[in-house]
Amino acid sequence: MSRSLSSSSPIQMSNALTWADQLDVSVESSSLETTTPSTLLRLGPKQSAVVQVGVKNKAGVKPGTQCDAKAVVTWGSKDDPKKSSKDFSGQCGIGDYDASESSLGHHRNPDWFNEIKSGIFFHCGLYSVPAFGNKPGPKQDYAEWYGFRMTQPDFPSETYQYHRDTYGENFDYDDFVSNFTAAKFDAEEWMNLVANAGAQYVVPVTKHHDGWALFDFQESVRTYFSMPESFNPAYVKYGWDQHWKGNYFGRPPTNPYTNKSIEYTGYVEVDDIQSPQIEALFYDYETEILWCDIGGPNKAVDVLAPWLNWARDKGRQVTFNDRCGPSGDYSTPEYAGISFKASKFEINRGLDPFSFGYNFMTTDDEYLSGEEIVQTLVDNVVNNGNLLLNGS
């Protein structure tokens, strides 16, 4: 069975001036043998291509061993073959992952993720109730950041002013909970829509930055914001950075309109919440993609290593993006331009000009048109990327 050779980054060999037909790509190593070489029919000057070469460890080489190898490209006639090569080092075979960034850095996105090209992003949460991010233009902001922007009187989106004028000064973000019923949600209808659109995978947001989890969890406590919340006096025990102790975190919450402290009513003590929730997604829901956001101090390596080992032993191919803490299997440019990358990437953006959560201020003619969607997808595919298009 073919095993993987994982280096710290894709092996890139440039083609500046040569027209080449029938290029054969293989790997030479004292630790590996090539089982499946790759062939390119043609490669012109300044053109780029991504190939996969199947290799397996030679007898006696333990999976996970560090080894040296050489990528070899041959082309031209049998009588006068041309040859180019590049040395590299990496990990031979899939060994056990440990809780370190260097170990997790050897993981690569699976074949199925390389082969599919289009996915659908879903953003739906408490922020979907007010559904406000202002009109498309210089004042627009992500509607899913409503809970934060409503506390910022000087932020350009004017969410603070909209909330005050629409809901009143004493209406808290968590008061939207009673309105968030998703009474008409139909999972089968959603999946039929995805399939009919030709999308090949789905990334539903299970928990956004407001902390509201959208999936059943074995613990009896429904979690909202962090546990404990950032304004809890005990927060410094869990805080991101001790620099903040006594400076912001651990102070009473304040009504952003009256500047009066809000009475704190306590919290339920738990050992951890983020890791168990992520592990529930891994082992109970058997997710194949862990799509994180923002990063920051975290324990990602502690939950990722067991998951990757478990998936390998189960014969499952899973992947995680570059926002979990470690470097990740693929990068995720957001509302960004497109150019060729040898390493896998996934452009993510919304149909909306600048929002993932639904923004009622965006009119129908301001969304991406069908032609624009197709062009964006094609631009991604030819540059070795996926398109994760948000349809909320």
N, C-alpha and C positions, 0 to 999 in steps of 0.2 A: 504494500500500500504506500502511496506517495505520502511523504511527510513534508513539513514546511521548513524552509530556511528563512529565518527572520533577521533582517538587519535593522539598524536604527532608523533607516530611511530608504525609500526606493532607490534602486541602482539606476542612475541616469547616465546615458551615453549620448553625446551630441552628434548630429550629422550636419555639418556646416556646408559642405560643397558637393557631396557625392550623390549621384543618382544610383540607387542600388535596387536590383531585382532579386527576388528569392533570398531573403535574409534568413538564416537559421540561427536561432539563439539557444545556447545551452549553458550549463554550469560545470566547471571543472574544479574538483577539490579532492584532497586525500581523505576527506571524511564523508563525501557524498557521491552519489552517482545520479546522473540525469535519467529520469524515467520517461518524461514527456517533454521533448524540446518544443520550442515554439517557432513558427515560421511567419514572416511578413512577406507578402507578395511584392511589395514595392515601398520604398521610402525615399522621398525626394529631399533636396537640400532644404534645411531649416524646418522640415516636417518632424512631428513628434508622434510617438505611438507607445502604448503600454502593452506589454506582453507578460504572460505568466509561464514559468517553466516548472514542470514537475520534477522534484528530486526526492530521494530517500537516503537515510543514513546507511553508510556501509556497515558491514558486520562489525560488531564490537563498539560502535559509536553510540553512546547512550543519548536518548532524547534530551534536549536541553543543553547539550555540550556546546561551548564556544568553539567556533572553528573559522578557518579562512577559506575563501573560495574565489573564483574568477568567473565573471560573466564574459562569455565568448560569442562574438557575432561573426559569421562567415557569409560571404556572398560571391557572386561572380561565377564563372565557368568552372567545370571540374578540372580543366587543364591549367587554369590560372586563377585559383581562388584567392579572394581577399579576406583579411582577417583583422578584427579589432577586439580588444579585451579590456576589462577593468577589474582590478582587485577590490575585494571588500571582505568584511568579516561580519559574523552574526551568530545566531543560535541555530544549531542543527537539530531539527526535530522539535516536537512540542513537548516540553517538560512540564514540571509543576510550576505554576505561578506562585510567587510569594507576595506579601503585602509591601511591595516597594515599587516606586515609579520605574526603576530600571527594568525590573522583571515584567511589569505590565506593558512596558514599551515594546516588548517583542510580539505582543498580540497584534494581529492584523484583521481588518474587516473581512468577513467571509465572502466566499464566491458568490452567493446569492445576492449579497448587497452590491457587489461589483456589476452583476449582470442586470439587475433591475435599475430603472432610471427615474421613475416618477413616484412620489409619495404625497400623501395628503396630511396636513397638520390640522388639528382641531384645538381651538381655544374656547373653552366654555367654563364659566365660573361665576362667582358673586359679581364680578365686574360686568358680566353680561346683562345684569339687571339695569344699571344706569346706562350702560353702553355708550359712554361719551368719551371722545378724544378730540373734540373740536373739528372744525371744517378742514379738509385737506388743504395744506399750505404751511406757512411758517409757524402757525400756532398749533398744528396738529401734533398729538403725542399718542403713544400706544394706549388704546382704551383699557387694556388689561392692567395698566398701572394706576387705575383710578383711585384705589385705596390709599396710595402714597401721594399722588398729586393733589388730592382733596385737602391735604394738610399744608400745601405750599402756596401761599397767597401770591407770590411773585413769579410762579412758573408760567411760561408762555401759553400753555394749553388752557389756562383759565378754568381748570377743573374745580379749584377752590371756590371761585365765584359761582360757577354753575351749580355746584352742590348746595351752597348756601341758599341760592335763589330758588332752587327746585325742591329741595328736601328740608331745608331749615338748619339752623345752627346746632340743634341738639340731636340730629339724625346721624348716628355713627355708621361706619362702614359695615359692621356686623349686623346692623338692622336690616340689611339686604337679604339676610339668610331666610327670613320668612317668605320672601318673594321668589327665592330661587328654588322652584319646585320641579323644573324640567318635566312638567306634566305631559307634554306631547313628545317626549323623547322616544324614539323607536330605533334601536340599534340595527335591526335588520334593514330598515329603510336607509339608514346612513351607509351601511356597507354595500347595499345595492347601488346607491348613488356613486360610491367610490369605484366599484367595479365597472359600472357603465361609463365612467369617465376615463377608464383605461389606466387608473393609478394602480401601482403594484404593491404598495405598503402604506400603512397608516400609523401616524404618531399622535395619539390623543394625549393632551396635557392632563396628567392625573393629579397634579398639585402645582399650582403656580406660586409666585412669590408671596401671595397673601396667606399661604399656608392651609388653604381649604382643600382637603383631600376629596377626590371624586370617586374613590373606590372603597369597597368594603374591606375593613381591616379587623383582624381578630381581637384587638383591644376594644374594651367597651367604651373608652373615652373618645368622643369626637374631637379631633384636634383642629385648632384654629390659631394661626400665627405660630410662633415658635413655642416650644415647651421648655421652660416657662417663657412668657412673652417678654419682649425686650425691655419693657418698662418695669418688670417685676424686680423688687430689691434683690432677689436671688439670682438675677440674670448673670451677674459677673462670674458666677460659678460655671456658666456654660458659654460665656461670651466669646465673640470672634477674636477680640484683641484686648489685652489688659490695659492698653493705652486708653480705652474708653471708660475704664472704671471711674465712677463718680463724675464723669464728664457728660455722659448722655445715658447710656444703658444703666439700668438700675434706678432710674428716677421715675416718679409718677407720670402717667400719661397726661397730656394736656389737650383740652378741647381747642382745636386750631382757630376757632372763631371767637371764643370768649376768653381764651388764655387761662381758664380755670382748670385746676387739677381734677382729674376724673377719679372717683373713688375706686380703689383696687379691691377686688372681691376674692382674690386668692387663685390658686391653681392646683391641679392634681399632680403630685410628684411622680415622675417617671424616670427610669434609668436612661432611656434613650427613646427617640421616636423616629428620627430620620432613617437610621439603619434598619430597624424592623420594618418600616414601611417599604423601603427599597427592596428588602429581602422578600417581602410579601409579593411584590411585583415580579421578582426573579422566580421564586419557587412555587407560589400559589397560582399566579397568573401566567407564568412561563413566558414573560416578555422576551423578545429576541433583540430588541434595541433599548438601550438605556440612553435617553436623550436628556442631558443635564443642561443647566443654564447658569451663567455668571461665574461659577467657580467659587473662589474664596476658600478660607480654611475649612477643611473637611476631613472625613475619615474614609474617603472613597477607596483607597487602596485596601482597607480592611474588609470591605464588602465585595469589591470587584474580584480579588484573587480567588476566594472560595467559589464564586459564581462561575468564573472562567474554567476552573478545574472541574466543577460539577458539569458544566455544559460539555466540556471535552469528553468526560467519561460517559455522558449520555449520548454522545454522537450528535450534539446540537451545535449549530454555528450561531454565535451571538456577537453583538458588537456594541460599542459605546463611543460617544462622540468626544470632542476635545474640550468640553466644558465641565467635566466631572471632577477635575483636579489634575490627574495624570494627562499626558499628551493626547491620549485617545486614539482610536482607529482612523478617524477621518476629521477633517476640519469643517466648520460650519459658518461660512461667511453669510452675513445677514443683510438683506437689501443691498447687495454688493454687486460690483461689476464682475465679469467673467473672463478668465484667461486660463490657458492650459496649465495644469499641474500634474506632475507624475504621481504624486500622492493623492489619495482619494479625497474628494471634497463634496459637500452637499450645500448648495445655495438654498437658504430658507427665506421666504418672504410671503407676504399676504397678497390676496387679490386686491386688498385695500392699498391705496398709495403709501400709507405708513401706519399700519396697525395690524395686529394679529387678532385681538379681541374685536368683536363686532362694534362698529362705531356708527350710530344712527345718523351722524352728521354727513357721512359719505353718501353721495347720490349714486344711482345705478350706473350712470355714464362715466363715473370716476373710477370704477373698478377696471382691472385689466380686461381687455377684450379677448375674445377667443384667439384672434391672430397673434396678439402679444403673448399669450400663454404658450402657444405653439412655438413661437420664435425663441422665447426664454428657455423652453425645454430643449430645443435643438441646440442652442448655444451651449447649454450645460453638457449635453451628451457628447458633442464633438470635442469638448475640452476635458473629458474624463470625470465629469461630475454628475451628481444627481440633483434633481429639483424637488424640494419639499415645499409644496404650495399650500399655504394656509387658506382654508375654506370657511372659517368661522364667520 
